[in-house]
């Protein structure tokens, strides 16, 4: 990932980690904790685990 994109992506991921259910994210298959969002031009799919305050990105695709 190029440096400028990496910086934008990291900043956007910080915002997602502050509010993983916001920022234009949507639930996948009606599972509230399974989410999809576009951050800095990268489509990500992630899981939210409230019990350990973790957001795990399982797939990222640059568009």
C-alpha positions as CSV (number, residue, x, y, z in Angstrom):
1,X,0.0,0.0,0.0
2,X,1.5,3.4,-1.0
3,X,2.5,5.7,1.9
4,X,-0.3,8.3,1.4
5,X,-3.0,5.7,1.2
6,X,-1.6,3.9,4.2
7,X,-1.8,7.1,6.3
8,X,-5.4,7.8,5.1
9,X,-6.3,4.2,5.8
10,X,-4.8,4.2,9.3
11,X,-6.6,7.4,10.2
12,X,-9.9,6.1,8.9
13,X,-9.5,2.8,10.8
14,X,-9.0,4.9,14.0
15,X,-12.4,6.5,13.4
16,X,-13.9,3.0,12.7
17,X,-12.4,1.7,15.9
18,X,-13.9,4.6,17.9
19,X,-17.4,3.8,16.5
20,X,-17.5,0.5,14.6
21,X,-21.2,0.6,14.0
22,X,-21.1,4.1,12.5
23,X,-19.2,5.9,9.7
24,X,-21.3,4.4,6.9
25,X,-20.8,0.8,7.9
26,X,-23.5,-1.7,7.2
27,X,-24.4,-5.0,8.8
28,X,-23.7,-8.1,6.7
29,X,-26.5,-10.7,6.5
30,X,-28.4,-9.1,9.3
31,X,-25.5,-9.8,11.7
32,X,-25.0,-6.6,13.7
33,X,-21.3,-7.5,14.6
34,X,-20.3,-8.5,11.1
35,X,-19.8,-5.2,9.2
36,X,-18.7,-3.7,5.9
37,X,-17.5,-0.2,5.2
38,X,-15.4,1.8,2.7
39,X,-12.5,3.6,4.4
40,X,-10.0,5.7,2.4
41,X,-11.1,3.9,-0.8
42,X,-10.6,0.5,0.7
43,X,-13.6,-1.8,1.1
44,X,-13.2,-3.7,4.4
45,X,-15.2,-6.4,6.1
46,X,-14.8,-6.7,9.8
47,X,-16.1,-8.2,13.0
48,X,-16.8,-6.3,16.1
49,X,-16.2,-8.1,19.5
50,X,-17.6,-6.0,22.3
51,X,-16.5,-8.3,25.0
52,X,-12.8,-7.6,24.3
53,X,-13.2,-4.2,22.5
54,X,-11.7,-5.5,19.3
55,X,-12.4,-4.8,15.6
56,X,-10.9,-7.4,13.3
57,X,-10.6,-6.7,9.6
58,X,-11.0,-9.9,7.7
59,X,-10.8,-8.6,4.2
60,X,-9.7,-5.4,2.5
61,X,-10.0,-4.6,-1.2
62,X,-8.6,-1.3,-2.7
63,X,-11.0,0.2,-5.2
